[in-house]
Amino acid sequence: MEYFTLTAKKPTSHDPIAVDAALRQAWNACAETACPKCYVPAGQYCRDRTAGVLYVTRFHRPRQDAAGVPQILPPVGLYGLSWAKGNGRFRWDDRRVPTV
């Protein structure tokens, strides 16, 4: 995982093993789903355009919704888009999303 770190933004009161398992399940579900916002196929990172340059970004909300993330993460106390923390800013290419 060179672009993102799977970590809860803030600690939850839930079992850390269950939180980690839910994060991995959400990541893999997104990796197996195409993005309806930026139109990348399943298996590729989402992308955003800034000043004409494409950059890797977190999985967009429509992709997370299509992958079922809203049903995976709330039971362990995680909500929103910030469950995958960025490790910097990277130009987008067609690199494959690893499964975890």
N, C-alpha and C positions, 0 to 999 in steps of 0.2 A: 504494500500500500504506500506508494510514493507520494501521493497527493493529499491523502486524508488520514486522520487518526480517528478510530472509532472510540469515542469517549463521551460519557454523559457530561453535559455542560456544567451541571452541579450535581453533587452526590444526592442520591435518592435514598429513601428509607428501605428500599427493596434489596433483596439478596443480590450481591454483586455478580454472582455467577448467572443468575436469571437475567440481570441487566445486560451482561456481556452476550449472552445467548440471543436475547431479543435484538440487540444492535447488529449482530452478525446475520440474523434472519432478515432484518430490514434491509441491510446492505445487499445481501444476495438476491432478495426479491426485486430490488431496484435494478441490480445488474442484469436480471433476466427480463426486464421490461423496457420497451422502446419509450422514448420521451415524446409526449405529444406537444411539448412547448418548443424544444429546439430541434426536434425531428431526428435525433441520433438513433440508430438502431439499438436493439438490445445488445448488451455487452460492451458499449462504449460510454465514456464519461459524458456528462452534460457539458454544454458550452455556452458562453456568453460572449457577445461582441462588444468591445470597447475601442473606439476610434478606429474601427475597421479591422481590428485584430481579434482573433478568437482565443479565449482563455478557458481553461478547465474551471468548472464551478461545481458546487454541490448538486446532488440530484434535485431537479426542479420539483416544486410542489405537485404539479399535475402528474409527474412520473411517480412520485411517492404515493399519491392517491391511487393511481392505476395499479401499483404494486401491492397495495393493501397495507402500507405502513401505518396508516391511522388506526388499524386494528391490532398491529403487532406491538407498538411501543407504549401506548397509554397504560396497559396493565402493569408495567414496571415503572410508571411515573415519568415517562419522557413524552414531551410534546414539542411541536414546532419543527423547524428546519435545521436546527443547529446540532443535531446528533452526530454529524460527521464534521470534525474540525479540520480546517484547511492547514496545510503545512507550508504555505507560501502561495505565490502566483505563478502559474505555468501556462505557457502557450498550449492551446489545444492541438492534438493530433488524433489520429484514429486508433490510438492505443487501447487495448482491451482492458476492461475493468476486471481485476482479480476477484475471485470468490474467496470468502473467508469462512 
